[in-house]
Amino acid sequence: MSDLSQEEWENQLENDPNAFVLDVRTDEEVEEGYIPGAKQIDFYRGQEFLDELEKLDKTKNYYVYCRSGNRSGQACMYMEKSGFTNAYNLVGGILKWEGELIEE
């Protein structure tokens, strides 16, 4: 797992053909806006969250974010323990995000 600043996260993501953006926030948080191309799996769903993670391709490079960077950091640690090769946590989460957001 690597913690990346917004600039590092965005630059690395732009140049990564094997990237997968993972939003681990709640449905209510996602309604306020999300990073384009993100797939949401709510961290707070417990076992359901873990089951959904197990369905993902472990060879992809995962760019994970939440509201502040705490849940996504925990998700990245779990992913690493579960055999995911690359999981990158967005430090500061979407609160610090200055890039494009899609609002519902």
KOLMI-352049 format. One record per residue (C-alpha): residue number from 0; residue in three letters; x, y, z. Coordinates in Angstrom, 1 decimal. Layout:
<recs>
[NUM,ALA,[X,Y,Z]]
...
</recs>
This chain:
<recs>
[0,MET,[0.0,0.0,0.0]]
[1,SER,[1.2,3.5,-0.8]]
[2,ASP,[-0.2,6.8,0.5]]
[3,LEU,[-0.1,9.3,-2.4]]
[4,SER,[-0.7,13.0,-2.3]]
[5,GLN,[-3.4,14.3,-4.7]]
[6,GLU,[-0.7,15.4,-7.2]]
[7,GLU,[1.0,12.0,-7.1]]
[8,TRP,[-2.3,10.1,-7.2]]
[9,GLU,[-3.6,12.1,-10.2]]
[10,ASN,[-0.3,11.9,-12.2]]
[11,GLN,[0.1,8.2,-11.6]]
[12,LEU,[-3.5,7.5,-12.4]]
[13,GLU,[-3.3,9.5,-15.7]]
[14,ASN,[-0.4,7.4,-16.9]]
[15,ASP,[-1.7,4.0,-15.7]]
[16,PRO,[-3.5,1.8,-18.4]]
[17,ASN,[-4.2,-0.8,-15.7]]
[18,ALA,[-5.9,1.6,-13.2]]
[19,PHE,[-9.1,1.0,-11.3]]
[20,VAL,[-10.5,3.8,-9.2]]
[21,LEU,[-12.3,2.6,-6.1]]
[22,ASP,[-14.6,4.8,-4.0]]
[23,VAL,[-15.2,3.3,-0.5]]
[24,ARG,[-17.7,6.0,0.7]]
[25,THR,[-21.4,5.6,1.5]]
[26,ASP,[-24.2,6.1,-1.0]]
[27,GLU,[-25.0,9.5,0.6]]
[28,GLU,[-21.4,10.7,0.2]]
[29,VAL,[-21.2,9.5,-3.4]]
[30,GLU,[-24.3,11.6,-4.2]]
[31,GLU,[-22.3,14.7,-3.3]]
[32,GLY,[-19.8,14.0,-6.1]]
[33,TYR,[-17.3,11.4,-7.1]]
[34,ILE,[-14.1,11.1,-9.2]]
[35,PRO,[-14.9,10.2,-12.8]]
[36,GLY,[-14.7,6.5,-13.6]]
[37,ALA,[-14.8,5.4,-9.9]]
[38,LYS,[-16.6,2.2,-8.8]]
[39,GLN,[-18.2,2.5,-5.4]]
[40,ILE,[-18.0,-0.3,-2.7]]
[41,ASP,[-19.2,1.0,0.7]]
[42,PHE,[-16.5,0.3,3.3]]
[43,TYR,[-19.1,0.4,6.1]]
[44,ARG,[-21.0,-2.6,4.7]]
[45,GLY,[-18.5,-4.9,6.5]]
[46,GLN,[-18.6,-8.4,5.2]]
[47,GLU,[-20.4,-7.4,2.0]]
[48,PHE,[-17.6,-4.9,1.3]]
[49,LEU,[-15.0,-7.7,1.8]]
[50,ASP,[-17.0,-10.1,-0.5]]
[51,GLU,[-17.2,-7.4,-3.2]]
[52,LEU,[-13.4,-6.8,-3.0]]
[53,GLU,[-12.8,-10.5,-3.5]]
[54,LYS,[-14.6,-10.3,-6.9]]
[55,LEU,[-12.1,-7.7,-8.1]]
[56,ASP,[-9.1,-8.4,-10.4]]
[57,LYS,[-6.1,-8.5,-8.1]]
[58,THR,[-3.7,-7.7,-10.9]]
[59,LYS,[-5.1,-4.2,-11.4]]
[60,ASN,[-3.7,-1.0,-9.8]]
[61,TYR,[-6.3,0.3,-7.4]]
[62,TYR,[-6.6,4.0,-6.6]]
[63,VAL,[-8.7,4.1,-3.5]]
[64,TYR,[-10.3,7.1,-1.9]]
[65,CYS,[-12.9,8.0,0.7]]
[66,ARG,[-14.0,11.3,2.4]]
[67,SER,[-10.8,12.0,4.4]]
[68,GLY,[-8.3,9.1,3.6]]
[69,ASN,[-8.9,7.0,6.7]]
[70,ARG,[-11.3,4.4,5.4]]
[71,SER,[-9.5,4.2,2.1]]
[72,GLY,[-6.2,3.6,4.0]]
[73,GLN,[-7.9,0.7,5.9]]
[74,ALA,[-9.3,-0.7,2.7]]
[75,CYS,[-5.8,-0.6,1.1]]
[76,MET,[-4.3,-2.4,4.0]]
[77,TYR,[-7.0,-5.1,3.8]]
[78,MET,[-6.5,-5.4,0.0]]
[79,GLU,[-2.7,-5.8,0.5]]
[80,LYS,[-3.3,-8.6,3.0]]
[81,SER,[-5.8,-10.2,0.6]]
[82,GLY,[-3.3,-10.5,-2.3]]
[83,PHE,[-3.8,-7.3,-4.2]]
[84,THR,[-0.5,-6.2,-5.7]]
[85,ASN,[-1.0,-2.4,-5.9]]
[86,ALA,[-3.4,-0.3,-3.8]]
[87,TYR,[-2.9,3.5,-3.6]]
[88,ASN,[-4.6,5.6,-0.9]]
[89,LEU,[-5.5,9.2,-1.7]]
[90,VAL,[-4.2,11.2,1.3]]
[91,GLY,[-6.8,13.6,2.5]]
[92,GLY,[-9.5,11.9,0.5]]
[93,ILE,[-12.1,13.7,-1.5]]
[94,LEU,[-12.0,16.6,0.9]]
[95,LYS,[-8.6,17.6,-0.5]]
[96,TRP,[-9.4,16.7,-4.1]]
[97,GLU,[-9.1,19.5,-6.5]]
[98,GLY,[-9.7,17.6,-9.7]]
[99,GLU,[-12.9,16.9,-11.6]]
[100,LEU,[-15.9,15.6,-9.8]]
[101,ILE,[-19.2,14.2,-11.2]]
[102,GLU,[-22.2,15.3,-9.1]]
[103,GLU,[-25.5,13.4,-9.2]]
</recs>
